[in-house]
Amino acid sequence: MGNRELLHLISILLQYPDSEWKEIDFESGIQDVAEQNSEEIYQKLKSFIQFIQQTPMDELKDYYVQTFDFNEKTNLYLSYSKMKEERERGVVLVELKRFYEQAGLILESDELPDYFPLFLEFITMAKDAEIAKVLPPFLPAVEKLRDELNVIQSPYTHLVDASLVLLNQLLP
């Protein structure tokens, strides 16, 4: 599994929990990560996968909502932590949406373009030049999200931390 495939997996796991997750053998899917990428990333993904396997679906869903929907510091909208609801955020969102469309990503969801799982999906299909342009301004927001998740000792810290390692590897 390469960096982009791992980012795709992380983008899925950062979305609202799906009952089908319980039927997917994520662990066998990431076994080659330790060999091909890094033991550190493998351990982070394995820790999160164990969390979802050991937690009942209702608790996972409740935990997700409490972590990302009701906690302003750990929401998944990358421009929100810096700009909140300021007018400048709207400009950033419009520019990001336009950038996605120019790169060929058709937004089929109702999510805002700075929604972290959607951002990761864009990175998985973007060209290197596009990544080099769009990623650096958003890395501090991803780092802040990781730090805030770490403060509350959230298992989601593992996913965001692994994504940061992978995202930094994609930069020139």
BAFI-3210 file (N, C-alpha, C; in Angstrom, 3 decimals, decimal comma, padded with zeros to 6 digits):
// residues 172
n [1|2|3|4|5|6|7|8|9|10|11|12|13|14|15|16|17|18|19|20|21|22|23|24|25|26|27|28|29|30|31|32|33|34|35|36|37|38|39|40|41|42|43|44|45|46|47|48|49|50|51|52|53|54|55|56|57|58|59|60|61|62|63|64|65|66|67|68|69|70|71|72|73|74|75|76|77|78|79|80|81|82|83|84|85|86|87|88|89|90|91|92|93|94|95|96|97|98|99|100|101|102|103|104|105|106|107|108|109|110|111|112|113|114|115|116|117|118|119|120|121|122|123|124|125|126|127|128|129|130|131|132|133|134|135|136|137|138|139|140|141|142|143|144|145|146|147|148|149|150|151|152|153|154|155|156|157|158|159|160|161|162|163|164|165|166|167|168|169|170|171|172]
n.u [000,857|000,764|001,714|-000,410|-002,583|-002,739|-003,403|-005,921|-007,261|-007,081|-008,614|-011,137|-011,474|-011,566|-014,026|-017,546|-018,388|-018,967|-021,164|-020,360|-017,654|-017,018|-016,999|-014,883|-011,582|-009,327|-006,812|-005,316|-005,092|-003,294|-000,919|001,359|002,360|004,221|006,436|006,818|006,518|006,591|007,268|006,322|004,045|002,465|002,009|000,499|-001,821|-002,674|-003,241|-005,451|-007,261|-007,615|-008,955|-011,422|-012,346|-012,747|-014,678|-018,095|-020,445|-022,404|-021,199|-018,870|-019,937|-021,116|-018,823|-017,403|-019,083|-019,027|-016,330|-015,673|-017,869|-018,983|-016,907|-015,163|-012,411|-011,475|-012,651|-013,162|-012,672|-010,420|-009,825|-011,279|-010,210|-008,394|-009,738|-012,373|-015,674|-015,225|-015,297|-013,184|-012,725|-014,681|-013,756|-011,414|-012,550|-013,994|-011,887|-010,440|-012,300|-012,506|-009,886|-009,808|-011,676|-010,400|-008,317|-009,576|-011,192|-014,359|-016,763|-018,876|-020,150|-021,872|-020,129|-017,922|-015,132|-012,827|-012,979|-011,382|-011,182|-012,078|-010,176|-007,945|-008,714|-008,550|-005,776|-004,933|-005,437|-004,264|-001,853|001,728|002,631|000,294|-000,194|002,048|001,381|-001,134|-001,003|000,984|-000,120|-002,139|-001,043|-000,280|-002,818|-003,587|-001,631|-002,301|-004,832|-004,062|-002,574|-004,563|-006,285|-004,583|-004,357|-006,834|-006,543|-007,383|-008,153|-008,192|-006,029|-003,956|-004,571|-004,489|-001,891|-000,459|-001,302|-000,066|002,670|002,692|001,733|003,766|005,792|005,040|005,641|007,906]
n.v [-001,175|002,081|005,548|007,229|005,481|004,815|007,302|007,536|005,466|006,505|008,808|007,692|006,470|008,703|009,713|009,809|007,033|003,855|001,164|-000,993|-001,130|-002,921|-005,320|-005,294|-006,280|-004,548|-004,744|-006,771|-005,474|-003,460|-004,656|-004,806|-002,301|-001,821|-003,083|-001,828|000,970|002,384|001,330|002,913|004,267|002,037|001,041|003,137|003,120|000,514|000,693|002,428|000,918|-001,274|000,047|000,692|-001,856|-002,880|-001,326|-000,811|-000,117|001,921|003,370|004,189|005,924|007,875|008,793|009,858|012,005|013,550|014,170|015,433|016,965|018,376|019,594|022,381|022,767|020,475|020,041|018,944|020,737|022,398|025,146|026,367|026,418|028,478|030,683|030,691|031,715|033,836|036,243|035,963|033,264|032,226|033,065|031,547|028,989|029,058|029,442|027,078|025,149|025,815|025,255|022,462|021,660|022,544|020,798|018,480|017,145|016,327|017,622|015,763|015,636|017,163|018,386|020,928|022,311|022,323|020,227|017,780|014,891|015,028|016,745|015,078|013,105|014,561|014,961|012,358|011,962|014,026|015,790|016,030|018,713|020,100|019,254|020,331|022,983|023,319|022,001|023,004|025,472|024,389|022,530|023,488|023,633|020,954|019,953|021,327|020,219|017,563|018,007|018,978|016,778|015,031|016,187|015,570|012,922|011,271|008,449|009,061|010,632|009,027|008,541|011,130|011,867|009,911|010,649|013,125|012,439|011,041|013,020|014,948|013,501|013,614|016,108|018,193]
n.w [000,000|-001,013|-000,280|-001,130|-001,237|001,437|002,518|001,404|002,753|005,365|005,017|004,718|007,227|008,813|008,461|009,306|011,304|009,794|009,633|008,137|008,486|010,473|009,208|007,509|006,841|007,889|009,023|007,681|005,311|005,825|006,482|004,853|005,095|007,128|006,073|003,561|003,936|006,736|010,030|012,066|010,987|010,429|013,054|014,142|012,524|013,044|015,791|015,762|014,246|015,922|017,964|016,680|016,188|018,714|019,850|020,341|017,683|018,104|020,164|018,858|016,929|018,582|019,907|017,762|016,974|019,332|019,378|016,874|015,950|018,083|019,364|019,184|018,897|017,727|015,269|011,866|009,814|008,026|007,658|009,595|012,223|012,176|011,057|011,911|011,639|009,995|007,310|005,493|005,433|003,777|001,287|001,091|001,029|-001,395|-003,203|-002,766|-003,569|-006,284|-007,040|-006,632|-008,587|-010,951|-010,925|-011,487|-009,648|-008,846|-006,822|-005,031|-002,679|000,111|001,741|002,942|001,122|002,679|004,408|006,148|005,488|002,785|001,710|001,964|000,152|-002,217|-002,294|-002,748|-005,430|-006,754|-008,779|-008,414|-008,542|-007,963|-005,372|-004,101|-004,218|-002,883|-000,413|001,612|002,877|004,473|006,192|008,842|010,076|010,118|011,781|014,120|014,609|015,116|017,474|019,217|019,324|020,542|023,065|024,189|024,283|022,162|020,132|017,452|017,042|016,187|013,478|012,324|012,902|011,456|008,909|008,681|008,588|006,157|004,376|004,538|003,354|000,724|-000,139|-002,017]
ca.u [000,000|001,579|001,284|-001,723|-003,592|-002,863|-004,166|-007,314|-007,777|-007,226|-009,755|-012,338|-011,570|-011,840|-015,429|-018,493|-018,261|-019,868|-021,358|-019,633|-016,269|-016,852|-016,856|-013,683|-010,335|-008,364|-005,476|-004,575|-004,845|-002,166|000,245|002,546|002,799|005,441|007,536|007,036|006,555|007,270|006,706|005,602|002,720|001,749|001,560|-000,566|-003,027|-003,082|-003,854|-006,791|-008,098|-007,986|-009,976|-012,744|-012,773|-013,104|-015,696|-019,394|-020,732|-023,102|-020,197|-018,007|-020,666|-021,232|-017,486|-017,096|-019,865|-018,492|-014,970|-015,537|-019,006|-019,294|-015,683|-014,672|-010,972|-011,118|-013,495|-012,390|-012,621|-009,055|-009,716|-012,078|-009,408|-007,704|-010,600|-013,727|-016,715|-014,891|-015,555|-012,035|-012,846|-015,484|-012,877|-010,542|-013,356|-014,279|-010,633|-010,110|-013,241|-012,083|-008,638|-010,184|-012,327|-009,391|-007,485|-010,370|-011,993|-015,744|-017,284|-020,187|-020,732|-022,276|-019,095|-017,120|-013,885|-011,734|-013,237|-010,110|-011,233|-012,184|-008,854|-007,080|-009,126|-007,951|-004,335|-004,688|-005,535|-003,631|-000,493|002,722|002,649|-000,913|000,036|003,036|000,736|-002,276|-000,760|001,676|-000,921|-003,053|-000,326|-000,397|-004,140|-003,564|-000,800|-003,096|-005,841|-003,371|-002,230|-005,797|-006,735|-003,644|-004,706|-007,973|-006,133|-008,289|-007,555|-008,076|-004,687|-003,136|-004,848|-004,024|-000,436|-000,003|-001,525|000,979|003,905|002,513|001,624|005,100|006,586|004,621|006,173|009,263]
ca.v [000,000|003,286|006,715|007,734|004,510|004,973|008,531|007,217|004,704|007,442|009,687|006,906|006,269|009,994|010,064|009,249|005,568|003,088|-000,171|-001,955|-001,208|-004,111|-006,472|-005,127|-006,706|-003,470|-005,127|-007,454|-004,478|-002,575|-005,427|-004,499|-000,934|-001,877|-003,478|-000,905|002,368|002,553|000,662|003,945|004,452|000,782|000,971|004,129|002,605|-000,682|001,132|002,945|-000,194|-002,021|000,856|000,544|-003,248|-003,168|-000,385|-001,009|000,885|003,073|004,158|004,828|007,051|008,901|009,340|010,672|013,243|014,331|014,621|016,298|017,855|019,210|020,160|023,396|022,649|019,262|019,799|018,484|021,765|022,901|026,611|026,853|026,677|029,763|031,780|030,529|032,042|035,122|036,379|035,474|031,812|031,992|033,242|030,367|027,840|029,198|029,207|025,658|024,428|026,075|024,522|021,058|021,475|022,688|019,599|017,354|016,537|016,784|017,522|015,129|015,644|018,475|018,873|022,072|021,840|022,186|019,045|017,063|013,685|015,429|017,263|013,911|012,479|015,352|014,685|011,022|011,956|015,230|015,742|016,528|020,181|020,564|018,994|021,306|024,297|023,386|021,384|023,765|026,371|023,657|021,674|023,938|023,278|019,518|019,798|021,803|019,198|016,456|018,425|019,055|015,403|014,458|016,733|014,820|011,519|010,623|007,481|009,685|011,210|008,102|008,755|012,448|011,828|009,135|011,449|014,164|011,806|010,749|014,285|015,559|012,718|013,973|017,428|018,148]
ca.w [000,000|-001,102|000,505|-001,544|-000,807|002,892|002,751|001,065|003,892|006,486|004,735|005,012|008,675|009,456|008,230|010,267|011,291|008,949|010,211|007,304|008,955|011,314|008,328|006,689|007,470|007,682|009,480|006,621|004,278|006,155|006,915|004,058|005,377|007,926|005,199|002,456|004,332|008,010|011,205|012,821|010,389|010,642|014,450|014,333|011,880|013,776|017,049|015,488|013,796|017,131|018,646|016,051|016,314|020,109|020,309|019,691|016,660|018,693|020,902|017,855|016,345|019,612|020,125|016,588|017,068|020,446|019,047|015,707|015,711|019,239|019,935|018,250|018,705|016,982|014,096|010,708|008,772|008,195|007,740|010,719|013,426|012,031|010,633|012,461|010,657|009,373|005,876|004,735|005,297|002,579|000,128|001,064|000,611|-002,827|-003,927|-002,656|-004,435|-007,657|-007,237|-006,785|-009,885|-011,996|-010,881|-011,939|-008,586|-008,850|-005,464|-005,048|-001,337|000,609|002,642|002,525|000,525|003,641|005,239|006,082|004,651|001,382|001,379|001,761|-001,108|-003,286|-002,311|-003,304|-006,891|-007,297|-009,323|-007,462|-008,571|-007,270|-003,947|-003,627|-004,132|-001,970|000,891|002,659|003,713|005,351|007,137|010,239|010,603|010,381|012,985|015,258|014,847|015,784|018,841|020,024|019,545|021,504|024,377|024,725|024,191|021,213|019,201|016,135|016,957|015,387|012,057|011,894|012,963|010,297|007,697|008,621|008,110|004,727|003,628|004,457|002,390|-000,633|-000,490|-002,619]
c.u [000,903|000,992|-000,122|-002,842|-003,809|-003,650|-005,640|-007,963|-008,022|-008,423|-011,078|-012,537|-011,823|-013,268|-016,304|-018,471|-019,372|-019,968|-020,621|-018,171|-016,015|-016,612|-015,565|-012,450|-009,253|-006,942|-004,680|-004,247|-003,652|-000,906|001,508|003,091|004,107|006,646|007,860|007,197|007,316|006,521|005,877|004,174|001,871|001,190|000,427|-001,886|-003,569|-003,772|-005,270|-007,734|-008,516|-009,063|-011,346|-013,258|-013,303|-014,242|-017,014|-019,733|-021,449|-022,140|-019,253|-018,671|-020,792|-019,878|-017,082|-017,795|-019,314|-017,124|-014,955|-016,681|-019,258|-018,070|-015,071|-013,185|-010,578|-012,048|-012,597|-012,323|-011,340|-008,945|-010,444|-011,217|-008,719|-008,675|-011,994|-014,746|-016,454|-015,103|-014,413|-012,088|-013,657|-014,656|-011,970|-011,319|-013,661|-013,025|-010,254|-011,020|-012,847|-010,802|-008,919|-010,758|-011,336|-008,499|-008,261|-011,182|-013,381|-016,311|-018,711|-020,840|-021,129|-021,233|-018,387|-015,772|-012,727|-011,958|-012,047|-010,182|-011,345|-010,844|-007,890|-007,426|-008,534|-006,460|-004,057|-004,733|-004,802|-002,239|000,454|002,745|001,443|-000,769|000,985|002,422|-000,305|-001,952|-000,098|000,807|-001,818|-002,343|-000,403|-001,752|-004,214|-002,739|-001,562|-004,182|-005,216|-003,066|-003,459|-006,367|-005,848|-003,966|-005,853|-007,746|-007,080|-007,541|-007,401|-006,724|-003,809|-003,327|-004,277|-002,499|000,138|-000,188|-000,468|002,302|003,817|002,444|002,990|006,006|006,227|005,159|007,575|010,334]
c.v [001,239|004,430|007,182|006,774|004,593|006,230|008,322|006,451|005,632|008,360|008,968|006,785|007,563|010,471|009,395|007,723|004,881|001,674|-001,246|-002,087|-002,483|-005,363|-006,416|-005,542|-005,665|-003,923|-005,853|-006,485|-003,587|-003,337|-005,101|-003,098|-000,935|-002,212|-002,411|000,548|002,535|001,840|001,652|004,132|003,199|000,712|001,951|003,630|001,383|-000,302|001,642|001,821|-001,064|-001,277|000,642|-000,892|-003,548|-002,298|-000,660|000,167|002,111|003,975|004,872|006,068|008,193|009,581|010,269|012,030|014,134|014,927|015,674|017,282|018,817|019,824|021,108|023,232|021,450|019,003|019,532|019,490|022,578|024,415|027,169|027,217|028,036|030,919|031,763|030,818|033,388|035,075|035,813|033,968|031,465|032,098|032,017|029,152|027,881|028,912|027,728|024,819|024,598|025,300|023,037|020,806|021,589|021,451|018,343|016,644|017,154|016,548|016,988|015,129|017,073|019,081|020,093|021,575|021,681|021,050|018,106|015,758|013,996|015,968|016,110|013,192|013,237|015,027|013,326|010,998|013,124|014,946|016,368|018,060|020,762|020,381|020,043|022,687|024,355|022,892|022,297|024,732|025,661|022,755|022,175|023,594|021,790|019,250|020,237|020,794|018,016|016,790|018,469|017,667|014,708|014,927|015,941|013,308|010,704|009,597|008,044|010,391|010,345|008,340|010,076|012,491|011,045|009,929|012,538|013,601|011,588|012,019|014,950|014,795|013,065|015,329|017,310|018,550]
c.w [000,000|-000,295|000,143|-001,142|000,707|003,240|002,422|002,218|005,086|006,252|005,011|006,518|009,441|009,210|009,284|010,174|010,512|009,522|009,404|007,729|009,735|010,472|007,498|007,487|007,175|007,994|008,395|005,487|004,550|006,544|006,138|004,325|006,145|007,058|004,161|002,893|005,643|009,115|012,016|012,284|010,605|012,061|014,724|013,737|012,622|015,087|016,816|015,067|014,985|017,913|018,011|016,157|017,718|020,631|019,585|018,762|017,233|019,455|019,938|017,276|017,342|019,849|018,975|016,680|018,174|020,100|017,951|015,488|016,863|019,909|018,911|017,934|017,849|015,804|012,884|009,559|008,956|008,296|008,960|011,924|013,368|011,819|011,241|011,362|009,973|007,867|005,026|004,522|004,049|001,317|-000,018|000,561|-000,886|-003,648|-003,912|-003,547|-005,902|-007,981|-007,450|-008,183|-011,033|-012,073|-011,284|-010,866|-008,609|-007,454|-005,513|-003,672|-000,965|001,538|002,053|002,017|001,512|004,637|005,071|005,279|003,148|000,878|001,109|000,458|-002,299|-003,416|-002,967|-004,833|-007,560|-007,868|-008,308|-007,395|-007,838|-005,754|-003,378|-003,448|-003,017|-000,552|001,933|003,477|004,726|006,368|008,583|010,863|010,930|011,643|014,234|015,617|015,590|017,239|019,739|020,299|020,573|022,928|025,005|024,641|023,303|020,365|017,787|015,951|016,063|013,890|011,560|011,899|011,775|009,007|007,563|008,113|006,601|003,886|003,477|003,490|000,942|-001,084|-001,080|-001,621]
res [m|g|n|r|e|l|l|h|l|i|s|i|l|l|q|y|p|d|s|e|w|k|e|i|d|f|e|s|g|i|q|d|v|a|e|q|n|s|e|e|i|y|q|k|l|k|s|f|i|q|f|i|q|q|t|p|m|d|e|l|k|d|y|y|v|q|t|f|d|f|n|e|k|t|n|l|y|l|s|y|s|k|m|k|e|e|r|e|r|g|v|v|l|v|e|l|k|r|f|y|e|q|a|g|l|i|l|e|s|d|e|l|p|d|y|f|p|l|f|l|e|f|i|t|m|a|k|d|a|e|i|a|k|v|l|p|p|f|l|p|a|v|e|k|l|r|d|e|l|n|v|i|q|s|p|y|t|h|l|v|d|a|s|l|v|l|l|n|q|l|l|p]
***
